[in-house]
Amino acid sequence: MVNYSGIFNEQGMDYLTYRALIDQLLLEGKATGDVTYDLHYTKMNVQRMNRVDKTISLTDDLTTAIDQLAGNRKFLVITEGWCGDAAQIVPVFNKIATASLGKIDLKFVLRDQNLPLIDAHLTNGGRAIPVLIVLNESADQVLATWAPRPQVLQELLKEWKRETTEMPILAEKLHGWYTKDKTQTTQAELTGLLKGLL
């Protein structure tokens, strides 16, 4: 059984700490997790997170759903700095937590350091990230989960994978979609999630 409260309180990093960890590891020529591929992905993801941080504006529907939350919640996010989807989405989680004015306590943990946790939240049998786990105030009960990307993009990715298995091509299509969407679909799905908590 997963000790959500222990993981949240003992391992969870706030957004600035998570971002600083990625930056520090890059300076050392490293990436988060047990990765052996090029640091190019992490460098690109830092640029993506910076862009989303600067440009995101929460929708009126999402802001209303945040305002209507009764009681406090904990958002536990499983992520890694090298993950392209995470780069496009974790800034949205941060913006939501900031807009909640203390109602949402947001923490990040690294997937590869928390395998029992990710294995309790697989997507189609895989360790896809990011995973948002919404916990109650004492962090001992899972209220909702969301992962690893908007549903429409999940379906598109299945189609694209039938056409090619080359990661650079898939990554270009994926990030092209995120750039055009400007977090709107992610925000709409997270609005629905928050409304389900009311």
ABEGO torsion letter per residue (X at the ends): XBBAAAAAAAABBBAAAAAAAAAAAAAAGBBBEBBABBAAAAAAAAAAAAAAAAABBBBAAAAAAAAABBEBBBBBBBBBAABAAAAAAAAAAAAAAAAAGGABBBBBBBAAABAAAAAABBBGGBBBOBBBBBBBAAGABBABBBOABBAAAAAAAAAAAAABABAAAAAAAAAAAAAAAGGAAAAAAAAAAAAAAX
